[in-house]
Amino acid sequence: MRRTICGVLIVVLSVVACGMAGVDSDKAVYVGGTASLKQGTESFLDASDDKVVKFDAWQTSYDKITALDYGQHVGRHWAYAALGLYGVLPILLAKKRRHYLTVEYADGGKAQAAIFEVGKESIRSVLKTLEVRSGKKVQYEDKEAEKTGNK
């Protein structure tokens, strides 16, 4: 009985830990690029202003945006179930999608780029808003990314 409870507890804690990884569903994380931001900076990617898109201390005007790229990475969650004397058994759980947006822009005549991991709740609205306000069509990495971006 004790081993069963331990096994269930391990699975539940693993699922919770996997769910906490990544970016909050309504936020974004700066992954890299030439912007003067620290990698891993978490904030809101704010495209609500009519003139500029903002993220933490970074901002650029829509007319300086030269390209928008969207792609996703699909990973899987793993959990472990205790099997008494036999140790632990890895169990494959649901897929997890990470959404990546690259904003290419000109700053002082110099080409720049900022790459963000965007939360699942805000990716579609951010993509459409940036597309409309910048006048640049979003370039999708593949058909699956295009389906997700256009839902």
C-alpha positions in Angstrom: 0.0 0.0 0.0 2.8 2.4 0.9 4.6 1.7 -2.4 1.4 2.4 -4.4 1.0 5.8 -2.6 4.7 6.6 -3.2 4.3 5.7 -6.9 1.2 7.9 -7.3 2.9 10.7 -5.5 6.0 10.5 -7.7 3.9 10.6 -10.9 1.8 13.6 -9.6 4.9 15.6 -8.6 6.6 14.8 -11.9 3.6 16.0 -13.9 3.4 19.2 -11.8 7.1 19.8 -12.2 6.9 19.4 -16.0 3.9 21.7 -16.2 5.9 24.5 -14.4 8.7 24.4 -17.0 8.6 26.9 -19.8 7.0 30.3 -20.1 3.7 31.3 -18.5 0.8 31.1 -20.9 0.3 34.9 -21.2 4.0 36.0 -21.0 7.1 35.7 -23.2 10.8 35.0 -22.5 13.7 36.6 -24.4 15.6 33.7 -25.8 18.4 35.5 -27.8 19.3 37.9 -30.5 21.0 41.2 -30.8 18.7 43.2 -28.5 20.3 44.5 -25.3 18.3 42.2 -23.0 19.5 39.4 -20.8 18.7 36.0 -22.0 15.9 34.5 -19.9 14.2 37.8 -19.2 10.5 37.2 -18.7 7.9 39.9 -19.4 4.8 40.6 -21.4 5.2 41.1 -25.2 3.1 44.2 -25.5 1.7 44.9 -29.0 -1.2 47.0 -27.8 0.5 50.4 -28.6 -0.2 51.8 -32.1 3.4 52.8 -32.7 5.7 50.4 -30.9 6.0 46.8 -29.7 7.5 46.5 -26.2 9.1 43.9 -24.1 10.7 44.8 -20.8 13.3 47.5 -21.6 13.3 46.7 -25.4 11.0 48.3 -27.9 10.9 49.0 -31.6 8.4 50.8 -33.8 6.3 48.7 -36.2 7.7 50.5 -39.3 11.3 49.3 -38.4 10.2 45.7 -38.4 11.6 44.0 -41.5 10.5 40.3 -40.9 8.4 38.1 -38.6 9.1 34.4 -38.2 7.2 31.9 -36.2 8.1 28.3 -35.3 7.4 25.8 -32.7 9.2 23.0 -30.9 7.3 20.0 -29.7 8.6 18.1 -26.7 7.2 15.5 -24.5 6.6 15.3 -20.7 8.0 12.4 -18.8 6.9 11.0 -15.5 8.1 8.0 -13.5 6.0 5.4 -11.9 7.4 3.3 -9.0 7.2 -0.4 -9.5 8.1 -1.7 -6.1 11.1 -4.0 -6.3 11.6 -3.2 -10.0 12.6 0.4 -9.5 11.0 3.1 -11.7 9.4 3.0 -15.1 9.4 6.1 -17.3 6.0 6.9 -18.7 5.5 9.2 -21.7 2.9 11.8 -21.2 1.4 14.5 -23.4 3.1 16.8 -25.9 4.2 20.2 -25.0 4.6 22.9 -27.6 6.9 25.9 -27.3 6.1 28.9 -29.5 9.0 30.9 -30.9 8.7 34.4 -32.5 11.6 36.1 -34.2 11.3 39.8 -34.8 13.8 41.2 -37.3 14.1 45.0 -37.3 16.4 47.8 -38.4 18.0 50.0 -35.7 20.1 52.9 -37.0 20.4 51.2 -40.4 21.7 48.1 -38.8 19.9 44.7 -39.0 18.8 43.4 -35.6 16.8 40.4 -34.3 15.0 39.5 -31.1 13.9 35.9 -30.5 11.1 35.3 -28.0 9.4 32.2 -26.6 5.8 33.2 -26.3 3.1 31.7 -24.1 0.4 29.6 -25.7 -2.4 32.0 -24.6 -0.9 35.0 -26.3 0.9 33.7 -29.4 -2.0 34.1 -31.9 -3.0 37.6 -30.8 0.6 38.7 -30.8 1.2 37.3 -34.3 -1.9 38.9 -35.8 -1.3 42.2 -34.2 2.3 42.4 -35.3 1.4 41.3 -38.8 -1.3 44.0 -39.1 0.6 46.8 -37.5 3.9 46.2 -39.2 2.5 45.3 -42.6 4.8 42.3 -42.7 3.5 38.8 -43.3 4.5 36.2 -40.7 6.8 33.5 -42.2 5.9 30.1 -40.7 8.6 27.5 -40.1 6.3 24.6 -41.4 2.7 23.7 -42.0 2.1 22.7 -38.4 3.3 26.1 -37.2 1.1 27.8 -39.8 -2.0 25.8 -38.5 -1.3 26.9 -34.9 -0.7 30.5 -35.8 -3.8 30.8 -37.9 -6.3 29.1 -35.6 
